[in-house]
Amino acid sequence: MPSDASSAAEEGGWMFRILRRMIDVRPAEARALGWSWLYVFALFLAYYVLRPIRDELGVAGGVRNLPWLFTGTLVAMLAVNPLFAYAVRRFPRERFIAIAYRFFMLNLVLFMVLLSVSTPEQHVWIGRAFFIWISVFNLFVVSVFWSFVVDVFDAEQGKRLFGFLAAGATLGGIAGSGLTSGFVEQVGQNWLLLASIVLLEVAVLASRRLSRISDAFAKPVQGDDPHRAVGGGIFAGMTHTFRSPYLLGIAFFILFYSVTSTFLYFQQATIAEANFPSRAARTAFFADIDFWVNVITLVFQLFLTGRLMGWLGVALTLCALPLFSVAGFAALAASPTVAVFVAVQVLRRVSNFALARPTREVLFTSVPREDRYKAKNFIDTVVYRGGDQVGSWSYAGLAALGLGMTGVAVVAVPLSVLWLALSYWLGRRQERAETEIAEPASPPQPAGAPRPA
């Protein structure tokens, strides 16, 4: 870290002074935080341009077919995860990030061509493939971003800064949703796919800049060199997750969230299919929901996220989402109306983006570097989509038994209670690891065990 903090502040100039008014950022962190913010903003702008297109194509293929699309997504995740682990093992972080993102960019070019030349019958099947691809793309590119950021910032920095980065993601979501809602009917879907390709290249540029300047303040962990390939086995993410109670707890946190979110997603898809007959209207409907969720989330992230994490600590902040889920599903069980459903959906998504997501990323600052990339990616992708799979087929089974919104909500309440208890345990475990004083000569910890921050 530079010895003269004031010179670093002077180097940051007006940008640092603006940031300092909003968040507790230190002079040496300003440039890295700025590139991190651009990185996540471009990433979420690209995704939220694509998300309403994905949702519309999924509905166009029939809501009854969505469980099969979730199955296809899980199979695709299982196939892609070892390839990503190999790239992490083989290349430095800036290289495998560029390789992963440009792979997805090439896929988007292929979809542009296919959607342009397909017949209406072929369009349905291409749309289903696009739904699966976007579901894989979303989790991988976002997981890679947070793995990188957790590799750069430690737990103390994460509490101060991750809320601001989450606000960058939210602003990207607002801009992407508004862009798609406002221009999809005028320019069509293919031009929006092209815009996403350009934005992914911006994310690659930002990741390279961040990697080059992060050494000014990043603290090495257990002698790791952040510019060296991580190494290890291609299945280490899975084996370390099942071997570590801490990582397994994070996996179950994701599983609970994914299952309950899938229940609500199917309800949303059913409402859209019943009330919006045209493809453009459905796309705009999904984009409008995303837009307003992100607007409300942004207010929380700018004014509350960092403060709440500092006041309440990791454990209590992490409990917010499952606590709201208990209350929300109980409300749905008591009054299963569309208005209550929309309120619950918005409340959960806001609490996830504003509180749970940045707090959850702090959990990974307490694990070894290999697990921050491999185990985290396995949890964020395979486990998450596994939860989608469980949730989608469970929803289909509950519907086959004649259970409507009330019945599904009743099932979700005890799941959310278990999720709440797990969240508190995880947060307390991370807080204990953070307060431990690392001994320079301490023996290496087993894979997946929390490390002192």
NORNOR-V876400 format. One record per backbone hydrogen bond with DSSP energy under -1.0 kcal/mol. NH is the residue of the N-H (numbers start at 1). CO is the residue of the C=O. If there is no record, write none. Layout:
# NORNOR-V876400
NH	CO
NH	CO
This chain:
# NORNOR-V876400
8	4
9	5
10	6
11	7
12	8
13	9
17	13
18	14
19	15
20	16
21	17
23	19
25	23
29	26
30	27
33	29
34	30
35	31
36	32
37	33
38	34
39	35
40	36
41	37
42	38
43	39
44	40
45	41
46	42
47	43
48	44
49	45
50	46
51	47
54	50
55	51
56	52
57	53
58	54
59	55
60	56
61	57
62	59
65	62
66	63
69	65
70	66
71	67
72	68
73	69
74	70
75	71
76	72
77	73
78	74
79	75
80	76
81	77
84	80
85	81
86	82
87	83
88	84
89	85
90	86
91	87
96	92
97	93
98	94
99	95
100	96
101	97
102	98
103	99
104	100
105	101
106	102
107	103
108	104
109	105
110	106
111	107
112	108
113	109
114	110
115	111
116	112
117	113
118	114
123	119
124	120
125	121
126	122
127	123
128	124
129	125
130	126
131	127
132	128
133	129
134	130
135	131
136	132
137	133
138	134
140	136
141	137
142	138
143	139
144	140
145	141
146	142
147	143
148	144
149	145
150	146
151	147
153	149
158	154
159	155
160	156
161	157
162	158
165	161
166	162
167	163
168	164
169	165
170	166
171	167
172	168
173	169
174	170
175	171
176	172
177	173
178	174
179	175
180	176
181	177
182	178
183	179
184	180
187	183
188	184
193	189
194	190
195	191
196	192
197	193
198	194
199	195
200	196
201	197
202	198
203	199
204	200
205	201
206	202
207	203
208	204
209	205
210	206
211	207
212	208
213	209
214	210
216	213
217	214
218	214
224	221
228	225
230	88
236	233
239	235
240	236
241	237
242	238
243	239
244	240
248	244
249	245
250	246
251	247
252	248
253	249
254	250
255	251
256	252
257	253
258	254
259	255
260	256
261	257
262	258
263	259
264	260
265	261
266	262
267	263
268	264
269	265
270	266
271	267
272	268
273	269
274	270
275	271
276	272
282	278
283	279
284	280
285	281
286	282
287	283
288	284
289	285
290	286
291	287
292	288
293	289
294	290
295	291
296	292
297	293
298	294
299	295
300	296
301	297
302	298
303	299
304	300
305	300
308	304
309	305
310	306
311	307
312	308
313	309
317	313
318	314
319	315
320	317
323	319
324	320
325	321
326	322
327	323
328	324
329	325
330	326
331	327
332	328
333	329
334	330
335	331
337	335
341	337
342	338
343	339
344	340
345	341
346	342
347	343
348	344
349	345
350	346
351	347
352	348
353	349
354	350
355	351
356	351
357	352
359	355
360	356
361	357
362	358
365	362
366	363
367	364
372	368
374	370
376	371
377	373
378	374
379	375
380	376
381	377
383	378
384	379
385	381
386	382
387	383
388	384
389	385
390	386
391	387
392	388
393	389
394	390
395	391
396	392
397	393
398	394
399	395
400	396
401	397
402	399
403	398
408	404
409	405
410	406
411	407
412	408
413	409
416	412
417	413
418	414
419	415
420	416
421	417
422	418
423	419
424	420
425	421
426	422
427	423
428	424
429	425
430	426
431	427
432	428
433	429
434	430
435	431
442	439
449	446
451	366
